[in-house]
Amino acid sequence: MESTCRLQFEQYFDFCRYESTNIQQKGSGQYVLSFDLSYLKKSGKATDGVGRVSDPMQTSSAVWSGCRTTYTLGAGNCLLSVIDIEHHTAFHLDVFQTPSKANGKPKSVP
């Protein structure tokens, strides 16, 4: 089962185009764009773009956590959504991992 899911996710799917069509068909027409930064706590053992260092301030993997009021190691994510004002819902458009200092740009999908 795991290999079947992994193989399916290796194929590119244009979620942005799919969701744009969905929004046009089902949305109210009153929208606001939303850009949200978040992170997933990661140790850096196997996650690409997350480094393990003794001083988190020296790596781009250190993300400021307002809840913890400190830096913590994790994978930063950027999410772009369209909020439908009239229907009180949001549609996901795109998400990408925040680039590390090493490569300076986000990974792109073909």
C-alpha positions, 0 to 999 in steps of 0.5 A, a space after each residue: 500500500 505504501 509503495 502505491 501511494 508513494 508512486 502516485 505522489 511522484 506524478 505531478 498534479 496541478 492542484 492550483 489549476 484544479 482548485 482554481 476551477 473548483 473555486 470558479 464553479 462553487 465560489 460566491 465571487 467574494 474572495 480574499 487571498 491568504 498567505 500563511 506561514 507555519 512549520 512542522 516540528 522536525 528533528 532533521 534526521 531524515 527531512 530534506 531541508 532541516 539541519 541538525 546543529 547545536 545552535 538553532 540560530 545558525 541554520 535556516 531550519 530554525 523557525 520562530 515559534 510564537 507559542 514557545 517564544 523561542 526558535 525551534 527546528 522544523 520545516 517551514 511551510 508557506 500556504 496560499 489560500 483563497 477565502 470565500 467571504 460569503 460561504 465562510 470557507 477557504 480553498 487551498 491553492 498552493 503550498 511549498 517548503 520554505 527554502 533553506 539558506 543552502 539552496 536559497 530557493 524553494 524546490 519546484 515540481 516540474 
